[in-house]
Amino acid sequence: MIFLLYFLQTLFRLVFWLPPALAIRAMRAAGRLIYLVAIRTPIRGTVQDNYRVLLPSADAAALADSLLNNISQAIMEVICFPFFRAEHFRLVCRLEGRENLDQALAGGKGVLLLTMHTGNYEMMQVLLPHLGYRLNAVMKAPAGDAVFNFINRSRTAHGCKLINVTVSNMYRESLARLADNEIIGLLVDTGANESRNETVLFLGKKMPAAIGWLTLAQRSEASLVVATCRRDHNQLLVKIEPPFRITTENRDRQQEYVRRSFDDFIRAYPDQWALFLNKDEIGRIVQGEQ
């Protein structure tokens, strides 16, 4: 696996010397080939089963194929991130709500950017630093894992910094960087079983959800924004919602706003959520396992 990733990255290092439109076309063609392989593997059946479990009235086959196409394109995008220049970003993605992020940073106490595993969420880790924002992404990866090391090099290719919860104190590092008015990116749809959590209603199911971001927001007094990413035809749309803050008085109301925002998004774009690849995560949601 790791040798294939390095081979593809070496090949596309050369491809990206082509005019940007041709380079992106080649990247898309490679993503299509990955998709054609993926739909012929058992993962297609696993994804279909996950859709049937969580969204029984949906067209599981169509959603599974759309998700696998999205993931296949995302794999190639991540491989090629180090070679992206301004024109490549313009061809591949667009950002809506940048003014909301600027407004949040104007508060001077940093920003917590809350997102989920949707679209190609990794794009935020290269797009925002490319635009000049100081972004730190919280992630969990085993130290020394070759595949994660490969992905992390792509994530940091344009200046994003990583906070790996397996090797450092996430709260201490996040507080320090928020104090410098930087952005902390958090994925809120996983990690509940490894941290403090509360039971919330999501897609009609009771499930544990991590609440560490609430504590971090109150302690730091940082602004928060909800951010989503979805594939819109041949482009990724990164959308940032208006900023808000967490206080003792509005904590429950703002937590409900975040829950509802992501619930509505997944209902509208179920083929964009990567967690449908993971049988264990879907089981956690359906069964409400703690």
N, C-alpha and C positions, 0 to 999 in steps of 0.2 A: 504493500500500500504506500509506504513512505517513499519508495523508489519511484513509483508511478507519479506521485505528486511532484517530486523533484524533476523528473523527466519532463512533465508537462510545463512546469515553471521555466525550465531552461529553454524549451521550445518556444514558449510564448514571450520570453525575453526578446527573442529575435523577431517574432511576429509583430510586436509592438513598435518596431522601427518602421512598419508600414504606415501609410496615412491613417489617422485615427478611425475613420469610418470602416476601412478594410480590416483593421486590427479587431475592432469590436465585432464585425461580422464573423471573423474567424473564431473569436471567443464564443460567440453564440452557437456556431456550428459544432464546436467541441462540446458545449453544454448539451446540445441536441443528441449527440452520440452517447453521452453519459446517460441521458434520459432513456434512449432506446435500449440500452443495456439494463437499466434499473427496472423497467417495466417487465422484464423477462426474468426477474429474480423473485425470491419469496417475499421481499420487502413490500412488493405491491399488494400481496394478499394481507400482510400484517396491517398495512395502512388502511385498506378497505375494511378490515375487521374493526379497527379502532374507530373509524367513522360510524360504522353500524352500531357500535356500543354507545357512543356519546351523542351522535346525531342520527337516530334510527330512521327518521323520515327523509334524510338526504340521499342523493344519488352517490353512494359510496364509491363506485367505480370511477365516475367522472371526477370527483373530488380527489381521489387518490392519484389519478394520472396528472391532474393539474398540480398537486403538491409536489409530486416527484419531478415534474418539469421545472418547477420553481427551484427546488433544491439542487437539481442538476446545473441550472444556470448559476446559482449562488456558489457552487463549488468552483466553477471556472472563474467567477468574479474574484473570489478570495485568492485563488492562485495568481491572478493577474494584478491584484491591488498594487504591488510594488512598482508596476510599470505605468500606472495611471498618471496622466497629466491633465491639465485643465480641460482640454477638449474631450478627453475620454469621460471625465466626470459629467460633462454636459450631455454627452450622448447616452450615458447609462442611467443617470438619476437626476431627480429634481427635488428641491427642498421647498416646502411650503411652511410658513409660520416662522421664518427666521427672525422676524421682528419680535416674536414672543420670547425667543431665547435671548435676544439682546435686552429686552425689558427685564427678564429675570436676572441677568448679570448686572444690570444697573443697580440692583439692590446692594451689591458689594459684598455679599456673604456666600457667594457660590451658588451652584445650581445642582439639584438632584434631577437627573434625566431618567424618567421611569419608562421602560419599554418591555417588550416581550420578544419571544423567538418567532417573529413574523417577517414575511418577505425575505429579504436578506438583511437582517438586523446588523450584520457585521459592517454593512456599508456606512453606518453612522460613525464607526471608529476610524474610517479614513476620510470620509467626506467632511466632517466637522473640523478636524485638524487642518485639512487642506484649505478650508475657508478661514483659518486663523484662530479657531477656538481651542482652548486648552482643555482637552478631554482626557479623563481617566476612566477606564473601563474596569469594573469589578468582575472578576471571573474566577472560576475554580478549575484548576488543571493540575494533574499529578506532576510533580517535579521530575524532569528528565524524560517525560513521555515524548517520543519523537514526532508524532503527528501533531500534538498540541504545540510543540516548539515550532513546527513549520507554520501552523496557523497563526501563532503569536507573532512571528516575524512579519507576516502579511498585515496583521492588525496594527502593528506599530510602524508600518512603512512610511506613514505620513505624519508621525509625531504623536500619536495616541500613546499614553502611558497605561500600564496594566497594574491592577491591584489584585494579586492572586491570594485568595483567602486561605490557601493551603500552606503558604509560606510567610505570610505577614498578617499583622493585626488590621483588619479591614476598617474598623471604626477609627482607630488612631490615625491611619494614613488618610482616610477620607476627611476627617475633621481638619487635618493640617492643610489639605489641598483646597477644601472649601474656604478655609480662612484666607487663602490666597486668591479667592474669587475664581476658582476653577470649576469645571463641570465634572460631576461623578455620574457615570452611566451605570444603571442597575437594571438587571433583568428580574422582573417580579413574579414570573410564572414558574420558577423552580426554587429549590433550596428550602422549602418549608420544613422538611423532615430533619434538616440539619441546624435549624435555628428556631428562635421564638416564633410562634405562629398563632393565628386565630382561625376559626372556622368561618368561611364566607360562602355565599351562594354564587356559583359560577356556572353558566350554561345550564342552570336548573339543578345543579348538583351541589351538595355541601362538601366542601373540600378545605384542607388546611392551606393557609396562605402565609408566607413569611411577612413579618411586620417590622423587621429591623429598620426599614427605610423610614418608618414613622418616627421611631426613636431618634434616628440620625437627623431627621429634619427638625425635630423640636430642639435637640441639643445644639445644633449648628445655626438654627434660624435661617437656613438656606431657603431660597426659592425652589419650587418644584415645577417641572413640566412633564406632561404625558407626551410621549413620542411614539409614533407607529411607522412601520415600513411595510409597504405592499408592492407587489409587482403589478404594474399597470401597463399591459401590452409589453412593449420592449424596454420600458423604463421602470426604475424603482422610484416610488414616491415616498419620500420621507416627510412626515407631517408632524409639526410641533404645535401643541395646544397652548392656550394662554397660561401664564404662570399663576401659582397660588402658594400660600404658606400654610404650615401646620401649627396650630396652637392648641392648648388644652381645651379651649371652648369649641373649636371647629374640627377636632381630630376625627370624630366619627363621621361627620358630614363629608369631609374631604376624602376619607378612606372609601366611603361609598361612591364618591365621584370617580375615583380611580378604578374601583371595581367595575362600575357601570360602563366607563369608557372602554375598557378592554373587553368586557362582555359583549358590548354592542359591536365592537370591531370584529371579534371572532365570529359572531353570528352573521355578520355581513360578508366576511371573507374567510370562511373556514378552510379554504384551500391554501391559505397563507401561513398557517400555524404549524411550525416544525414539530411540535410535540405529538402530532398525530403519527409521527414515525416511531414513537416510543410506547410500547405496550404497557410498560410498568407505570409511566406517568399517566396514561389514560386510565389505568386501573385505580391509581390513587385518587383521581378526580371522581370517578364513578362510585367508588366504594367509600370515599371519605376516610381513607386510612390515615392514621396518625403515626 
